[in-house]
Amino acid sequence: MYATSKIGRDKEAAIIFDIANGTEIEELYAHETNDIQGISYSKKRQLITAARYSAEKSEPLV
């Protein structure tokens, strides 16, 4: 299963997760300074087509 996770790392990354064992199998993509916010999967091509992240940090409005 494709997923995103922050377990054991500073930033959220796109991973392959084994549901049966509850373990991460492989890190697919991680950005150096930003959390991955989501991934897009093509059912037709059967592969990940994009990883999304935001390069801007939100700041509280005063």
For each residue, the residues with C-beta under 8 A, 3 or more apart:
1: 16 17 18 19
2: 14 15 16 17 28 39 41 48
3: 14 15 16 17
4: 12 13 14 15 36 37 38 39
5: 9 12 13 15 17 24
6: 9 10 11 12 13 35
7: 24
8: 24
9: 5 6 12 13 30
10: 6
11: 6 30 31 32 33 34 35 36
12: 4 5 6 9 30 35 36 37
13: 4 5 6 9 27 28 29 30 36
14: 2 3 4 27 28 29 30 36 39 48 51
15: 2 3 4 5 24 25 26 27 28
16: 1 2 3 24 25 26 28
17: 1 2 3 5 23 24 25
18: 1 21 22 23 24 25
19: 1 22
20:
21: 18
22: 18 19
23: 17 18
24: 5 7 8 15 16 17 18 27
25: 15 16 17 18
26: 15 16
27: 13 14 15 24 30
28: 2 13 14 15 16 39 48 51
29: 13 14 36 39 48 51
30: 9 11 12 13 14 27 36
31: 11 34 35 36 51 53
32: 11
33: 11 55
34: 11 31 53 54 55
35: 6 11 12 31 53 54
36: 4 11 12 13 14 29 30 31 39 51 52 53
37: 4 12 52 53 54
38: 4 51 52
39: 2 4 14 28 29 36 48 50 51 52
40: 48 49 50 51 52
41: 2 47 48 49
42: 45 46 47 48 49
43: 46
44:
45: 42 49
46: 42 43
47: 41 42
48: 2 14 28 29 39 40 41 42 51
49: 40 41 42 45
50: 39 40
51: 14 28 29 31 36 38 39 40 48
52: 36 37 38 39 40
53: 31 34 35 36 37
54: 34 35 37
55: 33 34
56:
57:
58:
59:
60:
61:
62:
